[in-house]
Amino acid sequence: MGRSSTREEGARGAAEGPVPAHGHAHAKAREGRRRGASDGKTRKSRKKVKSGKIRALRWTASVLSLLILGTAGAGYLYYEYLNGKLKKEELNLGQDMADHKPNAAGQTPLNILLIGSDARDSKANQRLGGAKKTFGSAPLADVQMLVHLSADRSNISVVSMPRDTMLDIPECRDTKKDKTHPALTFAETNKSLGRGGPGCTVATWYKLTGIRIDHFMVIDFAGVVSMADAIGGVPVCVQENVHSLNSKGQGSHLKLKKGTTAVKGEQALQWLRTRYGFGDGTDLSRSRAQHMYMNSMVRELRKNTKLTDPNKLRKLAEAAIDSLTVSDTIEDVKALLDIGNSLKSVPTERITMTTMPNEYSKRPGFEAKVEPKPGDAEQLFQMIRDDVPLDGRGTSGKAKPKPSTQKPAEPTSDDPAAPADQVQVRVQNGTDGDGAPAARGRAAEITAALGAKGFTQAVATSVKNPRQTTVVRYATNDLEGDAQAVAKALGIPLTAVKKAAPGSGTNGITLIVGADWRTGDAFPQPKPKATGDDKAPEAANPLAGDDEGACMPIQPGFTW
């Protein structure tokens, strides 16, 4: 996306891992490394790396922490020590979640929400940089990834959500402070973390996707660079020479030659931060580069013999524990190891990284933000709910999930709907939202369809309101239930029911028929995704874990 991070964060100290409570010798050695590496050239290069996206480190560390813990295996028998360092918070601060549907063999999937926090509430985090005014302020969930481990443990699907996604955040109860945070309408998803903790981010995901989340893990982790060093570097590829620096001084300062390079240390951090110079220069391109790095590092972790060194594994595991906050559904470190072992048992070719399909918002003042893309986003969410692999390979001959016979439950409003014949609805034609001529008479056609469903007070208007996607807007909270009833009557997903922004001029309930619904009385439903051999939609930009040929395209003007 074209907007920079909500919070600017520096790279200083990014290569320094946390000091174990009992590790005075470790701290002394680390101080020596810092002094030894601080020659003039290194200091100068570090100063250049301003406004670092440390969220990229935490994003990568999220999955890597699990893999490292799983790789460590029986080498870590001092569980009591590690258990004492494990921090926990409540899983869900919103509404209850529906249970998993078991497959034919009675197995259920495992869903883990990984959250990268930009918290500045400790000296260690403050040393990573960022504006001092952010120190101690409410944390933001700037990185959010849902890791889905299939019921039969044959494959992993990962869904990333862009940090500037605008959606509805439900009411969240902060049990630690005995405070209730009211629901938010059309708010940035990363604000959910500061509304009681990660349990509110879980509730927000569930409200949007209907996907049950079993655990969360919040990562506050500057040591991922040391992971890259420990395995000798992470191979990454660029299609041309690249230097991430523009005339305004913006960029990560990454400078690489065309082809594959094993990055580590500060260069690894630069890769994860790079937006200017990759693809089209947006955060979506940065996300793609992070996916490539993630897959490559997982491959290196699995094959690199250096990680059989117990001392290195111990240091990596302790750093991971120090940086981790988990849901109270994870009892102890052994439970973390079990999760890590389950994840690392999946072959890399069955790991699929995706980004939630999205589109830029058309709301005035929010053009740099994104919203879930109707159709494609729901298709991806349904595949996860139905435990369908995103790679199109089915379940490798193992027990396949049965096709869903019911539409997955969607989070609904607590506001009861009035009788259909008492609900007033204005219908507008916005079918020219994709640049094509508007479908004539659509407002009248949908008004008639509503009348047939009992909404006799629906009225077609002559107002033209171009939109790519259909939406139902309501002006006040007491109309939310009525608006959802209108959507349900026509098969419109509840994710398309939105509260109107203040000052938008919306009164009552307005249904805008978008370019995604040019014909028919019923809203077009996504193709069912429960056959076991379908792939993630192309809009999700899928990347396979074993794709060693992945190579980042370079933005014009950033070559040398």
N, C-alpha and C positions, 0 to 999 in steps of 0.2 A: 504494500500500500504506500501511498505517497507521503504519509505522515511519519515523522520520527517518533521515537518512543515517548510514552507518557512521562517517564523519568529518565534523565540522562545519567549514565553510570560510567565511571572511569575504569580503566583496565589495571591501574596500579595495584600491585599485590595479588593479581589474579592467579599467579602461579604458586602462591603460597597456600598450603593446606592448613587446616586447623591443628592446633597442638593438643595431643592427647593429654588427659588429666594427669596421667602418670608418666608422661614422656618428657622429662626435663632434658634428657640427652637428645631426644628428637628435636626439641626446641633449639638447643644449642647448635646442633648440626645444621638446622634450617637457617639460623642466624648467620652461620658461617657461609652457607651457600649464598645468602643474600648479599653479604659483603663481598664475597669473591666474584660475584657476577656483576657488581655495580661499577663497571668501568664507564668511562665517559660515553662511549658509543651506546652502551646498553641504556644508560640513564636517558640519553637523548631520545632513543627510540621509544622508551616507555612514556616520555612526556608527550610524544606525538599521538599516542593511542589514547585520546581523550574521548569522553562520552561513550565508553565501551558498553556494549549490550551484554552485561553479565547474565542476563536472562538466558542468553544462548548457552552459556556454560551450564546453568541449572537445568535447562531443557535437556541437554545431552546427558547430564549426570543422572537424570531421573531414571532412565532405563539402565544406564551403565552401572549405577549403584546396585540395582537388583542383580545384574549379571555377575558383578564382582562378588557379591555376597554368596550367590549360588556357586560360583567357581571356587570360592574359598573352601566350601565343603567341610570335611572333618578337621581341617587345619585350625579351626576356631572353636576350641573347646572351653574357652573362658567366657561362657555365656552370661554368667552373673555380672561380670564387669560390663559387658556390652548392653545387657538388659538395663542396667542402671543408667545408661546414657540415652536410652531410647525414649523419645518424647512422643506423647499421644494426645489426640484431641477427638472430639465426638464426630462420628461419621457424617451425620445428616442433621442439619438444623432446620430443614423445611418439612414438607409433607412426606408421609410414608411412601416407600417405593414398592412396586409390585414384585412378586417373587419371580425367579427364573423359571422358564419352561424347560424341563429336562428333555433330552433327546431320546431316541428309541431305546437306548441302552441305560437310561436313567441318569446319565451324566449331565452336569450343568456347567456352563462357562464361568470364567472368572474375569471380572471387569475392574480395572485399577485406574483411578484418575490421578495422573501425575501433574503436579502444580509447581511451577517455578515462581517463587516469591521474590519481589524486589525490596523486601524489608530492609530498613536501615536502623534496626533497633539494637545493634551490638557494634562494638569497636571493630570487630573483624569485618563486618559488612560495610561499615563506614570507610574502612581502608580501601575498599574496592572502588570508591569514588562516588560520583553523583553529587547533586546540589545539596549543600548543607541544610537547606530548608526542608528537605525530605526526611532528614534524620528523625526517627521516632514517630513519623506519621503513619497513617493506616497503610498496610501493605497492599500491593496490587498483584493479582494473579496474572502476570504478563505472559506466562507460558502455561498452556493447558493441553494435555494429551490424554486421550482415553486409550488404554492398552487392553485389548480384548483377547484373552486366551480361550481358544475354542473348547467346547465341552469335552471333546475327545483328545484334547491337548496336541492336536496335529498341526495347528497353525496359529499365528498371531496377527491381529489386525490393529493398526494404530491410527487414530484419528486426531489430528491437530486442529485446534480452533484459533483463528487469527485473534490477536489480542485486542483489536479494535472492533470486534463483532458487537453489534448493537442488538440487544434482546431484552426480554423481560426478566427481572430478577425477583424471585418470590419473597414473601415475608420470611425472615430468618430470626430464630430465637437464639440469642447469645446467652447460653446457660451459665457461663463463667461470670458475666457481669449482670445477669438477671435483667437483660434488656432485649426488647423486640425491635428489630429493624423492619420498617414497613416495606412493602413491595415497591419496586421501581419499574417504571415503564420506559422502554427504549433507552436503556443504559448500557455502558460499556461492560462487557462481561468481566473484565479484570477487576472491577470494583467489588465483585462478590466476596473476595477474600477478606476485605476489611469490614464486612458486615457480620461479624461474629466468628469468623475463621473459615477454614477450608470446608467445613460442613455446609456453609452457604454456597460455596462453589459447586459442591456435589448437588445440592438442591436445585441450583440453576441449570446444571446439565440435565438433570432428570426432567425438569419442567420443559426444556427444549426438546429432548430426544426420546423420553420415555424409556431410556435404557437403565436398568438397575446397575448401580455401582456398589461393588462389594468392599473395596478399600480405597483409601487415598494415600498418597505420599507427597508431602510438601518438601521441596528441595531448596536449600539455601547453601549453595555449594560452589566454592571458588577453586576447588582442587581438581577439576576435570582436566586442566592443562597438565597437571602432574601425571594423570592417567595416560595422556598421550605420550609423555616422556617415558613413562615406565614400560610401555610396549614398543618404544623405538619410533614413534610417529604414526600418524594416521594418513594413509594415501588418499589424496583428493586430486581431482582433474579439472582443468580449465581448457576451453576450446581455443583460446588465444592468450597471448601475454596480457596480464591484467595488473593495473595499479588502481586501487580503490581510493582515489583522492580527486576532488573536483576543484574548480577555481575558487570556490568559497571556503576551501579547507575542510569540506565534509567528506567523510569516508573513514574506513577502518585502517588505511595505510597498507593493506595487504598488497604485496607485490610478488607475483608468481610468473614463471615462464609457462608457455603453452605445454600441455601434457600433464603427466602425473607427478606429484611431489608429495613426499611424506612430511606433513606439517606437525610441529610440536611446539611446546612453549608458547611464546607470545604470538607466533605465527598461527598456531591452532586457534587461539582466541580471535585473531583477526579474521580468520575464515568464518567463524561462527557469527561474527558481528557484521560481516559485509552485506550491505544492501546496494550502495552505490557501486556500480561496476558489474553486478550480476544480473543477467536476464534483462528485465525492463526497469530495473532499479527500484523495485517495490519490495515490501516485506514478504510478498508471496514468493519472490525469487529467493530471498534470504531463507525462507522456510524450506524451499527445495534444496538449497545448499546444505542446510542443517540435516535434512533427511539423508543426503548423500554421506555426510560426515558420520552420522549415527550408524548407518548400515556398515560403512567401512570400518568403524571402530569396533563394532560387534564382531565382524569377521576377524579383525586382528586379535581381539581378546580371546577368541576361541582357538586360534591357531598358534598364537605366539607362545613359545616355550618359556620365555622369561617369566611369565606369570605362574610358573610352578614354584617360584621362589617363595617360601612361606613368609619370609620377612616382608617382602614387597606386598604380598597379598594382605598381610596383617595391617600394614599401614594404609592400604587402600580401603579396607573394610572399616577401619576405625574412622577414617576421614568421612566415609559415607554415613556411618552412624551419627557422627557429630553434626552432619548437615541435614539430618532427616527428621521430619515430624510425620507420624503415621496416624491412621485412624485407629480408634479403640477396638476395631475388629481384628487387628493384628496383635496377638497376645504378647509375643516376645520375639527375640532375635531368631529363635529356631523357626518360628512361623515365617519370618522374612527369608530365611534360607530355603524353606520349602517352596516359597513362591519363586525365588531365584532359580532353584533347580527345575521347577516346572517350565519356566520361561526358557532356560538355556537348553532344554531338551528338544525344543522346536528347531528344525534345520533352518538355516538362513534363507533358503529358497522359499520357505513358507511364511516369511515375515513380509507384510505389506504395509508401507507407510503411506498415509493419505492426509490431505487437508480437507476440512469441511467445505464442500462446495459453497461458494459465496458470490455475492455481487455487490457492487458499490451502491450505497444508499442514494436515493433520489430525494430525500428530505432536505429542504433548504438548510444550509449550515452544517450538514452531516455528509457532504459528498466524499470526504476522505475516509469515511467509515464504511464498514461492510455489514451486510445482513445475510443470514442463511439463504441460499438459493432454493426457492421452492421446487419441488420435484426431485432434483438431484440430491439435495441435502437429506430430504426425507427418505429417498431410496437408500442412501448410505446408512442412515440410522436404522432403517428396517432390516437391512442385511445384518447389522450387528445384533439387533434384537432377535432375529431368527437364527443367529449363529451360522451364517453363511460365509464361507471364506471369501475374502476380497480378491484373491488371486485367480479365481476361475478354475481351480484345480480340484474342487470338491474336497472330500475328506480322506483322500488316499486309500479308498476302499474300506475305511472304518465306518462305524455306525454313523449314518447321515441324519441330520435333524429332520424331523417331520415338518412338512409345510404347515405354516400357521393357518388355523381354521377361523381365527378371530382377528379382527383388527386390533393391533396393540393399543392398550389403554393410553389415552392422552391426558396429561394433567388438565383438570377442569377448574373453573372458577367456583369459589364458595358462594358467589352471588346467584341466587335462584333465578331462573328465567321466567318471565311473564308468559301467559298464554300466547300462542303464536298470533292470534287475531288481534292482540293488543300491542304488538311490537311494530313500531314505525321504522321503516327502512327506506333510505334513498339510494337509488342504484344509478351509477355513472358508468359511462363507456370509456374505458382506457385502453382499448385493444390496439391502439396505434403506438403503444409504448416502446415497441421494438423498431420503430422507424417505418414500418409498413403502413399502408392506409388502414384506418379503423374499420372493423367489421360492422357494417351498418345494422342498426336495430338491436344491438346486443343488450343495451340497457332494458329495452322493452321485453326482450326474450327472457332475460333472467328475472325480471319483475313478474312475468307470467309464471315462471317456474316456482318462484316463491309463493305466489298466490295459490298454486296447486298444492303446496305443502302447508297451507293454512295461514300464511303471512299475508293476509288480505290488505294490510295497510302499507305494503311495499309500493313505492312510486318511482317510475323511471323519470330521470331528469335529462335535460338537454346539455348539461355541463359535460365538457370533454376534459378528461383527467388522465393523460397518457401515463401508463405504467407497464413495465415488463411483466409484473406478477400481480395476481389478484390479491386484494387485501380487504378486510372488514375492519373499519375503524369505529371506535365508540368514544364519546366525549367525556363521560364521567364514569367513575367506578361502579355506580349502581346500574350501569348498562352493560357491564362486561358479560354477565350471564346471558342477557338477551342477544348480544352480538355473537357469542359462541353458539347459541341455538340456531341463529341464522346460518352460520358456517356449517354446522352439523347437518342441517337440512339439505344442503347442496353438496355435501362431501368435501368442503373446503377444509384443509388441515387447520387445527387450532393455532398452529404457529403463525398463521396468516391473520389472526385476530389481534389487532394492536390498538392500544389507547392512543388517541390523537395527541400530537404534540401541542403544548400550550400556544395559543395564538394562531393555530392553523386554520381557524374558521370552521372547523367541524362541529356540528351540532347534532345530537342524537346519534344515530347509527348510519353509516354510509358504507355501501358495498361498491368497490371500484373493480370492475371486470377488466383484468389485465390482458396483455398480449399472449399469456400462457393459456387463455381460455377463450378462443375465438369462435368455437362452435359447441353445440350441445347444451342440454339443460343441467347436466351433472358435471361437477368439476373433474377434470381428467386425473385419474389416480396413477401413481407410479406403478410400473410393472412389478408384479409380485417377485420378491427375491428370496425364494426358499427352495430352489431346485438343487442347490449345492454345486452348480457349475457356472454360475454367473460371475461377472467381474464387477469391481467397483466402478462407478460412473467415471468417465474420463474427466469430468469437472473436478473430481477429487485428486487429480494429478498423482495417481498411484506410482509407487516406486518399490520394486522388489528388493528384498534384502540381499540377494545374491547377484545383483546387477553391478558387476565390477566395471562395466563399460560406461556407467553414468558419468557425464562430463558437463560442467556448467557452461552455458553460453555466456558471452561477455557483452555488456552494454556498450554501444558505440560511444567513442570518446574517452574510454577508459583503458585503451590498449597502449602499449609502448614498444 
